[in-house]
Amino acid sequence: MQAIILAGGKGTRLKPYTTILPKPLMPIEEYPILEIIIKQLNHFGVKEITLAVGHLKELIQAFFNDGKRWNVKIKYSMEEKPLGTAAPLKLLENLEDNFLVMNGDVLTNLNFRDFFDYHLKNKAYCTIATYRKPVNIDLGVIKTDDKNILYDYIEKPTLDYQVSMGVYAFKKEVLEYIPTNEYLDFPSLIHLLLKDQKKVAGYPFRGHWLDIGRPEDYSMAIEVYEKHKSVFLWEN
């Protein structure tokens, strides 16, 4: 199983922390979030990882080097300019027929082996790990008919959405949909696949999942990790 980790973003929403540290090096207790991810991937059989880096890339390279410390082989892909989340895949060489892609700021106890096997079994062009996330609406929601006559009033409802976890599996053929050296993100790539009637599967997950994109998310991730450390790190 081959993995690509997207670690090139500027982490704008997490400033001022990311002014001096790239987001993948933000600490979750004693480990940077990216180190936790690499340990997890190694546990599930990943031996080759490519880090797609950009912002403060020198710090990431200095910390992870060639990956021997974690018993994995780490390579680096450099962006000359911001390319979005999907376009960096076009820069990679020697991709396997199916490969794993994920964001470098995700705290989860997802079984990556099960996820990847699910992708292979379904023979999908793309499989997206999904999570049901409640969203609180801090307002009264009004429902009216086509004549603006109210038929319901819901005070501060909680809505459930199935969201992307930032973890994907792809067939190598998706590279045909990615232009060279042009900006493309994952939502746009998925729309291209759907437009061409290619199979895109969802993998529902009900365990722990958080990203650390905003200060409040980062604080929550530290709290969750502290309470449930054993479910995020396993001994090989």
Backbone torsions as a table, in degrees:
resi	resn	phi	psi	omega
1	MET	NA	127.1	-178.1
2	GLN	-107.6	138.2	-176.2
3	ALA	-127.6	140.5	172.4
4	ILE	-117.3	127.4	179.3
5	ILE	-113.0	125.4	180.0
6	LEU	-83.4	111.4	-173.9
7	ALA	-132.6	30.8	-173.6
8	GLY	-108.9	-1.5	-176.7
9	GLY	-71.3	160.2	-179.3
10	LYS	-85.0	-12.4	179.1
11	GLY	61.8	41.4	-173.7
12	THR	-57.4	-39.8	-176.7
13	ARG	-70.7	-14.7	-177.2
14	LEU	-101.7	11.1	175.1
15	LYS	-64.2	148.3	12.2
16	PRO	-88.1	-3.4	-177.5
17	TYR	-53.8	-44.7	-172.4
18	THR	-81.4	6.7	173.2
19	THR	-69.3	-33.9	-178.3
20	ILE	-113.4	-17.2	179.5
21	LEU	-126.3	136.0	170.2
22	PRO	-67.7	147.8	-174.7
23	LYS	-54.2	-39.1	179.7
24	PRO	-63.2	-15.9	177.8
25	LEU	-97.6	4.6	176.8
26	MET	-63.6	130.6	-174.0
27	PRO	-78.6	136.7	167.3
28	ILE	-110.5	97.1	-166.8
29	GLU	54.5	-117.8	-171.0
30	GLU	-87.3	-5.6	-175.9
31	TYR	-123.1	144.0	166.1
32	PRO	-63.4	147.9	-178.8
33	ILE	-55.7	-37.8	-179.0
34	LEU	-68.5	-31.3	176.5
35	GLU	-66.8	-39.4	176.2
36	ILE	-60.0	-44.4	179.8
37	ILE	-61.4	-45.7	-178.5
38	ILE	-63.2	-40.7	176.6
39	LYS	-62.6	-40.5	178.8
40	GLN	-64.2	-47.2	-179.4
41	LEU	-60.5	-41.9	177.7
42	ASN	-60.9	-40.6	178.8
43	HIS	-58.6	-35.9	-177.8
44	PHE	-94.6	15.5	169.2
45	GLY	100.4	6.3	177.6
46	VAL	-80.9	125.6	179.9
47	LYS	-115.7	-11.7	-179.7
48	GLU	-129.8	121.6	-177.3
49	ILE	-128.0	132.7	171.7
50	THR	-108.6	126.1	175.7
51	LEU	-97.7	117.0	175.3
52	ALA	-86.4	106.6	-170.2
53	VAL	-116.3	159.9	178.5
54	GLY	-155.5	-85.1	-178.0
55	HIS	-60.8	125.2	178.7
56	LEU	51.1	38.7	-176.0
57	LYS	-60.2	-30.5	-178.1
58	GLU	-61.3	-35.3	179.3
59	LEU	-68.7	-40.5	178.8
60	ILE	-65.2	-44.5	179.3
61	GLN	-64.2	-39.2	-179.7
62	ALA	-65.5	-35.2	-178.1
63	PHE	-76.9	-46.1	-171.9
64	PHE	-95.0	-22.1	176.9
65	ASN	47.8	-129.7	-176.7
66	ASP	-94.0	1.5	175.6
67	GLY	87.4	-1.1	-176.2
68	LYS	-58.9	-32.0	-179.1
69	ARG	-58.9	-28.5	-178.3
70	TRP	-108.7	12.0	178.0
71	ASN	62.2	34.6	174.7
72	VAL	-132.7	160.8	174.9
73	LYS	-100.0	117.5	-178.4
74	ILE	-108.0	128.2	173.1
75	LYS	-117.9	165.9	-176.2
76	TYR	-127.3	140.7	173.8
77	SER	-120.5	124.9	-174.1
78	MET	-101.8	134.9	172.7
79	GLU	-94.5	126.9	174.5
80	GLU	-76.8	-26.3	176.2
81	LYS	-147.6	157.9	179.5
82	PRO	-59.5	126.9	-175.6
83	LEU	-117.6	2.9	-175.9
84	GLY	85.8	-169.3	-175.7
85	THR	-88.1	-31.0	-175.4
86	ALA	-91.7	-39.1	-173.3
87	ALA	-59.3	-32.8	178.5
88	PRO	-58.3	-22.0	178.4
89	LEU	-61.6	-29.8	-178.8
90	LYS	-67.0	-21.7	-177.9
91	LEU	-81.4	-12.5	-171.0
92	LEU	-86.0	144.0	176.9
93	GLU	-110.1	158.3	174.9
94	ASN	59.3	37.7	174.4
95	LEU	-71.7	141.9	175.7
96	GLU	-75.6	169.4	-176.5
97	ASP	-60.9	-30.4	173.3
98	ASN	-136.3	142.1	-176.5
99	PHE	-150.3	160.4	-178.7
100	LEU	-99.1	139.3	175.3
101	VAL	-131.9	137.7	178.3
102	MET	-152.9	159.7	174.9
103	ASN	-74.7	150.7	-177.8
104	GLY	-89.9	19.4	-178.5
105	ASP	-132.8	30.4	-173.9
106	VAL	-106.8	125.5	173.9
107	LEU	-105.6	111.5	-176.9
108	THR	-151.9	159.3	170.9
109	ASN	-110.1	30.4	175.5
110	LEU	-58.0	136.7	173.1
111	ASN	-82.0	99.5	-174.8
112	PHE	-64.6	-30.7	177.8
113	ARG	-66.2	-46.3	178.3
114	ASP	-62.6	-41.7	179.1
115	PHE	-60.3	-46.2	-178.1
116	PHE	-67.7	-40.1	177.7
117	ASP	-63.5	-37.9	176.5
118	TYR	-60.3	-43.1	177.6
119	HIS	-60.5	-47.0	-179.3
120	LEU	-64.0	-43.0	-179.0
121	LYS	-61.8	-37.2	-178.1
122	ASN	-84.6	-7.0	178.4
123	LYS	50.9	44.7	-178.5
124	ALA	-89.5	152.0	171.6
125	TYR	-68.5	-35.3	179.4
126	CYS	-147.6	140.2	172.1
127	THR	-124.8	133.6	-177.3
128	ILE	-116.7	125.1	172.7
129	ALA	-70.7	130.0	-175.2
130	THR	-122.9	153.7	-176.1
131	TYR	-139.9	135.0	178.6
132	ARG	-84.4	114.8	-173.6
133	LYS	-117.2	123.9	175.5
134	PRO	-76.7	138.0	178.4
135	VAL	-121.9	121.1	179.7
136	ASN	-85.2	129.4	175.5
137	ILE	-101.7	112.0	-173.9
138	ASP	-87.2	36.9	178.8
139	LEU	-141.7	161.6	172.1
140	GLY	-77.7	126.8	-177.9
141	VAL	-97.3	124.5	-177.9
142	ILE	-102.7	134.9	174.6
143	LYS	-118.6	127.2	179.6
144	THR	-128.2	159.8	176.9
145	ASP	-87.1	-171.7	-175.5
146	ASP	-70.4	-7.3	175.6
147	LYS	-106.7	14.5	179.0
148	ASN	63.4	28.4	174.0
149	ILE	-94.0	123.6	-176.1
150	LEU	-68.8	133.2	175.2
151	TYR	-123.5	-2.7	175.6
152	ASP	-162.5	150.0	175.9
153	TYR	-138.3	117.1	-177.1
154	ILE	-116.5	117.7	-177.0
155	GLU	-85.9	117.7	174.9
156	LYS	46.5	62.7	-178.6
157	PRO	-74.2	161.8	170.8
158	THR	-111.4	123.7	-179.1
159	LEU	-107.3	142.4	178.3
160	ASP	-103.3	131.2	176.8
161	TYR	-127.6	145.2	173.1
162	GLN	-90.4	114.3	-172.5
163	VAL	-115.6	158.4	174.9
164	SER	-73.4	137.8	178.4
165	MET	-87.4	-3.6	-175.2
166	GLY	77.6	24.2	177.5
167	VAL	-127.8	125.3	-174.0
168	TYR	-134.5	155.0	166.0
169	ALA	-125.5	137.5	-176.3
170	PHE	-129.4	149.1	163.1
171	LYS	-81.5	148.8	-178.2
172	LYS	-60.4	-24.7	-178.5
173	GLU	-62.5	-17.0	-180.0
174	VAL	-64.4	-20.3	179.3
175	LEU	-60.4	-24.0	178.3
176	GLU	-64.9	-21.2	-178.0
177	TYR	-95.0	-1.9	-176.3
178	ILE	-106.2	119.9	178.2
179	PRO	-71.1	157.1	180.0
180	THR	-82.0	125.9	173.7
181	ASN	59.5	31.5	175.5
182	GLU	-126.5	149.9	-176.9
183	TYR	-66.7	132.8	173.8
184	LEU	-156.7	129.7	177.4
185	ASP	-105.8	173.0	-175.5
186	PHE	-65.2	-43.0	176.8
187	PRO	-56.0	-41.0	179.1
188	SER	-66.2	-40.1	177.6
189	LEU	-63.3	-42.7	179.4
190	ILE	-62.8	-40.4	177.5
191	HIS	-62.4	-37.4	176.8
192	LEU	-63.5	-42.2	178.9
193	LEU	-65.5	-43.3	179.8
194	LEU	-65.4	-39.4	178.6
195	LYS	-60.9	-34.3	-179.6
196	ASP	-91.1	9.4	176.8
197	GLN	59.7	36.8	173.9
198	LYS	-87.3	148.6	-174.9
199	LYS	-74.7	121.8	174.9
200	VAL	-121.2	122.1	-175.6
201	ALA	-108.6	154.5	172.8
202	GLY	-109.6	144.0	177.6
203	TYR	-119.3	99.3	-176.5
204	PRO	-71.0	134.9	-178.1
205	PHE	-129.0	138.0	-175.8
206	ARG	-122.7	16.2	179.5
207	GLY	-90.0	-141.2	178.7
208	HIS	-90.7	135.3	173.5
209	TRP	-154.9	129.3	174.5
210	LEU	-150.0	145.6	163.7
211	ASP	-106.0	171.8	-177.3
212	ILE	-117.5	38.2	-173.7
213	GLY	-68.8	-27.8	-178.3
214	ARG	-125.5	157.5	-179.1
215	PRO	-53.4	-40.6	-179.4
216	GLU	-68.6	-33.4	176.1
217	ASP	-67.9	-40.7	-179.9
218	TYR	-63.0	-44.7	178.6
219	SER	-61.6	-41.5	179.5
220	MET	-66.6	-38.8	179.2
221	ALA	-61.5	-41.6	177.8
222	ILE	-62.3	-42.2	-179.3
223	GLU	-65.4	-45.1	-179.5
224	VAL	-65.4	-42.4	179.9
225	TYR	-62.0	-41.9	-179.5
226	GLU	-61.7	-37.3	-177.5
227	LYS	-80.0	-29.2	-171.6
228	HIS	-128.4	36.1	-172.9
229	LYS	-52.5	-39.0	-174.0
230	SER	-65.3	-22.3	-178.6
231	VAL	-86.7	-8.8	180.0
232	PHE	-101.5	-24.4	-179.6
233	LEU	-124.3	129.1	-180.0
234	TRP	-122.4	152.1	174.8
235	GLU	-88.1	134.7	177.1
236	ASN	-75.7	NA	NA
